[in-house]
Amino acid sequence: MKLKWLGHSCFIIEGSDRIIIDPFITGNPLAPVKAEEIDVDIVAITHGHGDHLGDGIQIAKRCGATMVAIHEIAQYAASKGVKAEGINMGGGVKVGDTEIIMTPAWHSSGLDETNFAISTSPAGLIIKSDKTIYHAGDTCLFYDMKLIGELYNPDVALLPIGGRYTMDARQAAMAAEWIKAGIAIPMHYNTFDVIREEPEKFKKLAEEKGIKVLILEPGEEVEI
């Protein structure tokens, strides 16, 4: 499996299928590509805030990709002509050779594109596509992360560290310890000044707990 960070919470996974998670490209000052350059089979969305749904509808329509998201976002995307699969907490769906399962996340939510006329819940995602990835979405630290780790044994945990709206480095290091993924990768930091954080701080704290950490630069790709 190959994993590429496109800044903020956006990743491209090349596993059994080609998947983009939370495609906030347009308006993302760290994005190393343009939305029209992206070609994927699946668009996976953790929640409806603009810095996560982002260019998801446009990418899915252009690529003929399937969007996987919580029911309300999937219904909204379908109304815009997108092929969409709705799921909810604890459930999941198989698209192509990839299985996506939805986990809780503690955060606010709602669909920015509708001025919050559509209310949704935030989520994390387990993505099984050759390897198993846990994308925590936007969330605080919560104890059920231990259960997520026990249930799904992720190879990689993608964890927000920017503070203000999500976990900071200290909380994320504790989350990494609870999840016990083989590798932890920080995300959702330094896109804007209000979520400024040093990824080396997270790395130091997590590695003190025996967790391997990879810090990626936007556009950098690693093989898992």
Rosetta blueprint (number, residue, H / E / L):
1 M L
2 K E
3 L E
4 K E
5 W E
6 L L
7 G L
8 H L
9 S L
10 C L
11 F E
12 I E
13 I E
14 E E
15 G L
16 S L
17 D L
18 R E
19 I E
20 I E
21 I E
22 D L
23 P L
24 F L
25 I L
26 T L
27 G L
28 N L
29 P L
30 L L
31 A L
32 P L
33 V L
34 K L
35 A H
36 E H
37 E H
38 I L
39 D L
40 V L
41 D L
42 I E
43 V E
44 A E
45 I L
46 T L
47 H L
48 G L
49 H L
50 G H
51 D H
52 H H
53 L H
54 G L
55 D L
56 G H
57 I H
58 Q H
59 I H
60 A H
61 K H
62 R H
63 C H
64 G L
65 A L
66 T E
67 M E
68 V E
69 A E
70 I E
71 H H
72 E H
73 I H
74 A H
75 Q H
76 Y H
77 A H
78 A H
79 S H
80 K L
81 G L
82 V L
83 K E
84 A E
85 E E
86 G E
87 I E
88 N L
89 M E
90 G L
91 G L
92 G E
93 V E
94 K E
95 V E
96 G L
97 D L
98 T E
99 E E
100 I E
101 I E
102 M E
103 T E
104 P E
105 A L
106 W L
107 H L
108 S L
109 S L
110 G L
111 L L
112 D H
113 E H
114 T H
115 N L
116 F L
117 A L
118 I L
119 S L
120 T L
121 S L
122 P L
123 A E
124 G E
125 L E
126 I E
127 I E
128 K E
129 S L
130 D L
131 K L
132 T E
133 I E
134 Y E
135 H E
136 A L
137 G L
138 D L
139 T L
140 C L
141 L L
142 F L
143 Y L
144 D L
145 M H
146 K H
147 L H
148 I H
149 G H
150 E H
151 L H
152 Y H
153 N L
154 P L
155 D L
156 V E
157 A E
158 L E
159 L E
160 P E
161 I L
162 G E
163 G L
164 R L
165 Y L
166 T L
167 M L
168 D E
169 A H
170 R H
171 Q H
172 A H
173 A H
174 M H
175 A H
176 A H
177 E H
178 W H
179 I H
180 K L
181 A L
182 G L
183 I E
184 A E
185 I E
186 P E
187 M E
188 H L
189 Y L
190 N L
191 T L
192 F L
193 D H
194 V H
195 I H
196 R L
197 E L
198 E L
199 P H
200 E H
201 K H
202 F H
203 K H
204 K H
205 L H
206 A H
207 E H
208 E H
209 K L
210 G L
211 I L
212 K L
213 V E
214 L L
215 I L
216 L L
217 E L
218 P L
219 G L
220 E L
221 E E
222 V E
223 E E
224 I L
